[in-house]
Every structure is written in structure tokens, then in C-alpha cells.
Amino acid sequence: MKKFILFIISLSVIILSLIYSSKGISIPHFGDKIFLYIRLPRTFLAFFIGAGLTLCGAIYQMIFRNPLATPYTLGIAQGASFGAVLGILLSLNNFFFIFSGVVWFSFLGALFTLLLIFFIVYLKKSFSPYVLLLSGVAVSFFFSALILFLEYLSDFTRGFQIIRWLMGSLGTVGYKDVLLIFIFLFPISIFLYFLSDHIFIMTLGDELASNRGLNVKRIRMAIFVITSLLIGSFVAVCGPIGFVGLIVPHIVRIIFGNNLRKNFFTLILFGGTFLLLCDIFARNIIFPAEIPIGVVTSLLGGPFFLWVLFSFKGANKL
Amino acid sequence: MIKVSNISYIINGKKILDNISFEVKREKSLIVVGANGAGKSTLLKILSGFCRDFNGEYLLFGRNVKRFTPLQLSRIISYIPQIYSITFEMDVFDFLLFSRFPHRGFFRNYSKNDIEKVHNISEKLGVNIFLKRKLNTLSGGELQKVMIASSLVQESEIILLDEPVTFLDPSSQIEIYNLLKELKEGGKTLIVVSHDLNIFSFFNGDVLGLKDGKSAFYVKKGDSEDLKYNLEKIFDVKFFKIERNNRVFFNFDV
């Protein structure tokens, strides 16, 4: 029943996102270029990113057994942001091979961070959640510091561009961004779906999970690599959109329970709808200007989360 | 069935286990006793196949344990850790169902047979009343029963238990001991780590004593005089012995 209501709500939000504009509600007609090349791909993009971030957030909170884990905890986002900032500073706004240099640099930054964390784990010879988590935090602070340093060095216009990029944006024209995200999101979420029981069992701790027949280290490694690719692609396209990956998994857990396999599509639907709704607010509330999406997710999501926390029965045992 | 020879385990230069050897035959049981920090839990982790970087040889059905995958091991051995280490919230039903995981194909969901098995066993052990509750809301005794149920659902021949009755009240202790006795009579091989003295009276089996990571004694089943002497030696405490209903109880005076 709850899932049905969620389905109805998300369907209506998708339709709202497609037909609502500053001039009010308008039914799009075929050949409407603004609808076809701006509003439709943007709706897709927001939904995909929200879904992916929520999924990764829920999975990270489970495999690290830490309610504060987010998709950005392991520093992938900061590495990707650093790459993007470097790209902005080097004025790589031209397009190389479909995407702009900033996107490429950002994705390379994510890959570099992945390798860096692997190197640390290899040196430490341990793949425990704590080593991974702490080295991720260290790496992300390192990159944050580098970003601040680059911002400090940059001139006024570039500095502004950097700040705007770091706030995240879902602005897109045409379908190449959507396609890139989809190419990563679709196979990876299918893979994660088949691993969903494995991930849920790993919340019991390494010993019990291993005794249920899981190769804990290998699964953690596989999940870490593929989600990092996903998050890297997200950040490269849209910048680090915060909050969604931290709070939406908790909201889903409180309302629907924490069985990952049963709630897999709920997470996708809820996350996508949430970010889409935030995006509708972001682009319409002070039209013609646009509020950065990262600001809206926290402004809307914070009170919403508190409402869920106080009004749902299961929530008191958080 | 389980044959361990000269096992040593070293963490950060400190010897946790030093040259332990013993053998457990099929449908026999072993009780491992020792003071806190003697290496009992580490021994159990090695036996469960979780710690694999030990020195020495551990043969399971004549085959080196390092050559088993975790999946193969999980069909043979189930491991019940100390219960206070479980903090995550998960439905009891889900938890029990996950014990069928080793018997499930990668792309398959759980079959009807799996679900039926969970219901049957939980009914038998009386844990069916809290199938819908979360693990972290159960009391110690309830949680321990759920853990034992999970190892039954897992259908493994060997069950390893780490301090099954510590922190439980007497009535829960009795319930757990009765369950263990039933398991033993049902043909399971149990290895129990405990420093609860009642275990020797409720539960028959060979006893291995550990002290500072070394094997201090090995007493065959039923030799209570020898056991008392050795227990006094490793705990450094005077015990007295009460015989009642053909059973021997140990206790100590402060």
C-alpha cells in the first residue's frame, strides 16, 4: 500500500516536472524544442541522479555499518570535484570527444581517487570497513583542501565558476549527459540488485557474513569499485549534489524497513522523485533565476526528514 | 572430522595462540575453557574459517581448511559469536532466512522450502513469536535462541558457539543448555567456548583448557577429578565439587 502511494506520487511528480514551467502548466506539443531538449532530459537526469545517489548511500551505510556514510564518504566526489576545478582553472570548457574537458577531468579525478584509496588499503594490508572509511575521509579532506587552495589561486570569474560548480547543477541540454548516466546506472544497479542480499547480510558484521558463505572482502571491493564509477560519473556531470545520499536512505528505511532487496526499487523511486521535486523547486521558485540544487536538497530535505522522524512509528528505534 | 595440529596465531608480534592441537570426531563435542584473554574466541574464529592467516594445519574432513571457499565452509560450519556484538537492526525472519543463503543460487531467490524451513525450526525452538521483531530489540536469551535457530536453519554439521550463556539469567541458561543437549543428541558436532562452570554439569564432552594461548590440559569426557584439578590450575582458584543426580557441579567460594 505504502509502495503504491509512493508510485502514484512519483508518477505525478514526473508529470509535473514535464508540464510545469514558469508560465504555469502547459501541455507540451510534439516538436516543442524546450520540452524535448531541455525539460525532458533534465527530468530524466534528476531522476537518475537522485535514484543512484540514494542507492549508493543506502549501500554505503550498510557495508560500513555507519548511519552517517554517504556516497561521498570515500572521497570519490572530492577527487572528482578536484579534477573538475582543475579543468575549470585550465579553461577546458571546449568539447573533447562528446564531453567538455571539465567532465573528463572530473571523471579522471574520481578514477585517480579510487586508485589512491586502493593504494592505501594495499599498504595497510587490510580491507576492513574502518580502514576504508578512515582512509576515505582522509583522502576527501585532502582533496577539499586542494580545492580550497585552487579556489584561492583563481581569479574572480573562475572562482565564481568553481563555487557554482561545487554547488551542483542539473542543467543539461540534449541527451548526452542522460545517456552517460544511464550507461553507468543501468548495469550497475542490476548488478547491485543481485548483490542486495549480500550487502544486507554484511550489516551483521564480517564474521557472521563470512559464516553465511560470503567472501566479504571480495564483495566489499567489488561494490566499492562499481559504486565509485557510478558516483564519479554523477559528480562529473552534475557536481557534488549533497544530502540526497545521506538522508533519503534513512527516510526510506524508516518508512519501508531496511531489507535492501525488498526496498531496492523503493529506494530508486523515492530518491529519483525526491531529487526531481527539489529540481522543480530549484528552477521555478525565483524564476528566471535558478537556485543551486544542492541548496534546495538540504533546505527541503532537512525539515522533511525531521517530519518523517517524528511522525512514523518505526522511527523511534533509530 | 576436525583435526587441528600445531596452530599458532600471531597479531602484531603477540602470540595469541601457541601450538594448539586437538581432534574432534563426528557427533562428539568439545568444550574450550580458559580465563579471559586466553585465546578461546580466537581459536573459534580460526575454526570457523574466518581467520585464515594462522600457522599450522587445520584439516576439515581431511582437507586443508584454507582450500575451502567461505560458501563451502558455511554449509559445514555455523558460527555463533558472542551475542552482545550484534547491534544492527534486522528482522528476525530475515536473519533466519539469510541462514539459507549458502544453499541458494546466486540469481535465485529463496525457495518455498527455505521459508518453510525457517518457520518449522522457529516453531520448534519457540522463536516464532518474535519473527517480526528486530534483532536489536530482543533480550539476551531470546537473541541466543534466535542464533541457535539460525545455525539449525543453516543445516551445518558443526556448530561453534562463543560464550552461549554468559550474560543470561538462570532460566534462559537452562533453556540454552537444554537446546544444546538436544542439538547434540540430534547428531550435531558442537564446539563450545565458555567459562561458565555449569557447562560441565549440563553438557558432556571433552574439555580443552587454554592458558595464555597455550593448551594447558585436555580432559576426556567424564573424568571429573582430573577436570577439577586442571580447572583449579588454569583459573588459579579453589573449586569445590558437588555430586547430585549422577552429575558433578563445580563452584567456588570467595
Contacts between the chains, C-beta under 8 A, distances in Angstrom:
chain1	res1	chain2	res2	distance
A	65	B	88	6.5
A	194	B	106	6.8
A	194	B	107	6.5
A	197	B	98	7.1
A	197	B	101	6.8
A	200	B	90	7.5
A	200	B	94	7.4
A	200	B	98	7.5
A	201	B	98	5.2
A	201	B	101	6.5
A	203	B	88	4.5
A	203	B	90	6.7
A	204	B	86	6.9
A	204	B	88	6.3
A	204	B	90	7.1
A	204	B	95	7.6
A	204	B	98	7.9
A	205	B	81	7.6
A	205	B	85	6.6
A	205	B	86	7.4
A	205	B	88	7.8
A	206	B	50	7.3
A	207	B	45	6.8
A	207	B	48	7.2
A	207	B	50	5.2
A	207	B	79	6.7
A	207	B	81	5.5
A	208	B	79	7.4
A	208	B	81	6.5
A	208	B	86	7.8
A	210	B	48	7.7
A	210	B	49	7.4
A	210	B	50	5.0
A	210	B	70	5.3
A	210	B	74	7.9
A	211	B	48	5.9
A	211	B	49	7.9
A	211	B	50	7.0
A	211	B	70	7.8
A	211	B	73	7.7
A	211	B	74	5.7
A	211	B	77	7.2
A	211	B	78	6.2
A	211	B	79	4.3
A	212	B	74	5.7
A	212	B	98	5.7
A	212	B	99	6.7
A	212	B	101	4.8
A	212	B	102	6.4
A	212	B	154	7.7
A	213	B	70	5.4
A	213	B	71	4.0
A	213	B	72	8.0
A	213	B	73	7.4
A	213	B	74	3.5
A	213	B	75	7.3
A	213	B	101	5.7
A	213	B	102	3.9
A	214	B	70	6.0
A	214	B	71	7.8
A	214	B	101	7.7
A	215	B	69	6.9
A	215	B	70	5.2
A	215	B	71	7.7
A	216	B	70	7.6
A	257	B	91	7.4
A	258	B	89	6.6
A	258	B	90	7.0
A	259	B	91	7.0
A	259	B	94	5.7
A	317	B	89	6.9
A	317	B	134	7.0
A	317	B	136	7.8
A	317	B	137	6.9
